[in-house]
């Protein structure tokens, strides 16, 4: 059982000197005045674990800027942030078919915790 502790935790990518961030909804990576990516996550507190966890909810890089290291830099900053701020772990969810994301997470030291992870979606139909 877990609970979300407080508002979204903002992380600021600083792995490269040629881009900067702006505060806002999540953090945005800026290159020459153009938004190229974002990341945001949450602090989760488990009832049976004294250390909080950092859940990376989303990492995204604009398609024009993919394969240039921005996603890796953003995710590595989240990992560093969690480690330096006393979190017990940092985790993210993805599909094995998303090889690009898997490479980013593995490059940062992530290990797939299960071979049979399954995602269940409950989709609510909206009346028109």
C-alpha positions as CSV (number, residue, x, y, z in Angstrom):
1,X,0.0,0.0,0.0
2,X,1.3,3.4,-0.8
3,X,0.3,7.0,-0.8
4,X,1.4,10.0,-2.7
5,X,3.1,12.4,-0.4
6,X,2.5,16.0,-1.4
7,X,2.6,17.6,-4.8
8,X,4.7,16.6,-7.7
9,X,8.4,16.7,-7.0
10,X,10.3,18.7,-9.6
11,X,13.6,17.7,-10.8
12,X,16.0,19.9,-12.8
13,X,18.2,18.4,-15.4
14,X,21.8,19.7,-15.1
15,X,23.8,17.0,-16.9
16,X,24.6,19.2,-19.8
17,X,25.6,22.8,-19.9
18,X,23.9,23.6,-23.2
19,X,20.4,23.6,-21.9
20,X,18.5,25.1,-19.0
21,X,15.2,24.6,-17.2
22,X,12.2,26.7,-16.4
23,X,9.9,26.1,-13.4
24,X,6.4,24.9,-14.1
25,X,4.4,21.7,-14.6
26,X,7.2,19.2,-14.4
27,X,10.6,20.4,-15.6
28,X,11.3,21.3,-19.2
29,X,14.6,21.0,-20.9
30,X,15.3,24.2,-23.0
31,X,17.8,24.3,-25.9
32,X,18.2,27.7,-27.6
33,X,14.9,28.8,-26.3
34,X,12.9,25.7,-27.5
35,X,11.4,23.1,-25.2
36,X,13.0,19.7,-26.1
37,X,11.9,17.5,-23.2
38,X,10.4,17.1,-19.7
39,X,10.4,14.9,-16.7
40,X,8.4,14.7,-13.5
41,X,7.9,12.3,-10.6
42,X,6.4,11.8,-7.2
43,X,7.6,11.0,-3.7
44,X,5.8,7.8,-2.6
45,X,5.7,6.8,1.1
46,X,5.0,3.1,1.8
47,X,3.5,2.2,5.1
48,X,5.9,-0.7,5.7
49,X,9.1,1.0,4.5
50,X,10.9,3.8,6.4
51,X,12.5,5.2,3.2
52,X,10.4,7.0,0.6
53,X,10.5,6.0,-3.0
54,X,10.8,8.3,-6.0
55,X,8.5,7.3,-8.9
56,X,9.4,8.8,-12.2
57,X,5.9,9.3,-13.8
58,X,7.0,10.6,-17.2
59,X,10.1,11.3,-19.3
60,X,9.5,12.8,-22.7
61,X,11.7,14.3,-25.4
62,X,10.3,15.9,-28.5
63,X,10.8,13.7,-31.5
64,X,13.1,16.2,-33.3
65,X,15.6,15.9,-30.4
66,X,15.5,12.2,-29.6
67,X,18.7,10.1,-29.7
68,X,20.8,13.1,-28.6
69,X,21.1,12.2,-24.9
70,X,18.3,14.5,-23.5
71,X,16.2,11.6,-22.1
72,X,19.2,10.0,-20.5
73,X,20.3,13.3,-19.0
74,X,16.8,14.0,-17.6
75,X,16.4,10.5,-16.1
76,X,19.9,10.5,-14.7
77,X,19.1,13.7,-12.9
78,X,16.0,12.1,-11.4
79,X,18.2,9.2,-10.2
80,X,20.8,11.5,-8.7
81,X,18.1,13.7,-7.1
82,X,16.5,10.6,-5.4
83,X,19.9,9.3,-4.2
84,X,21.1,12.6,-2.8
85,X,17.7,13.3,-1.1
86,X,17.5,10.1,1.0
87,X,15.1,8.1,-1.1
88,X,15.3,4.3,-0.8
89,X,14.9,3.8,-4.5
90,X,13.9,5.4,-7.8
91,X,11.6,3.5,-10.2
92,X,9.8,3.9,-13.4
93,X,7.3,1.8,-15.4
94,X,7.5,1.0,-19.1
95,X,6.9,-1.7,-21.6
96,X,9.6,-4.1,-22.8
97,X,8.6,-3.2,-26.3
98,X,9.7,0.4,-25.6
99,X,13.4,-0.4,-26.3
100,X,14.4,3.3,-26.4
101,X,13.1,3.9,-22.9
102,X,14.6,0.6,-21.6
103,X,18.0,1.6,-22.9
104,X,17.7,4.9,-21.0
105,X,16.8,3.3,-17.7
106,X,19.4,0.5,-18.1
107,X,22.1,3.1,-18.9
108,X,21.3,4.8,-15.5
109,X,21.7,1.5,-13.7
110,X,18.1,0.4,-13.7
111,X,17.3,-3.4,-13.6
112,X,14.0,-4.9,-14.8
113,X,12.5,-6.3,-11.6
114,X,10.2,-8.8,-13.2
115,X,9.9,-10.8,-16.5
116,X,6.2,-11.0,-16.3
117,X,5.1,-7.5,-15.3
118,X,1.6,-6.8,-16.4
119,X,-0.2,-3.5,-16.6
120,X,-4.0,-3.4,-16.1
121,X,-5.9,-0.4,-17.5
122,X,-9.4,0.5,-16.5
123,X,-10.8,2.8,-19.1
124,X,-13.9,4.8,-18.3
125,X,-16.3,5.4,-21.2
126,X,-17.5,8.9,-21.4
127,X,-21.0,9.8,-22.4
128,X,-21.2,12.1,-25.3
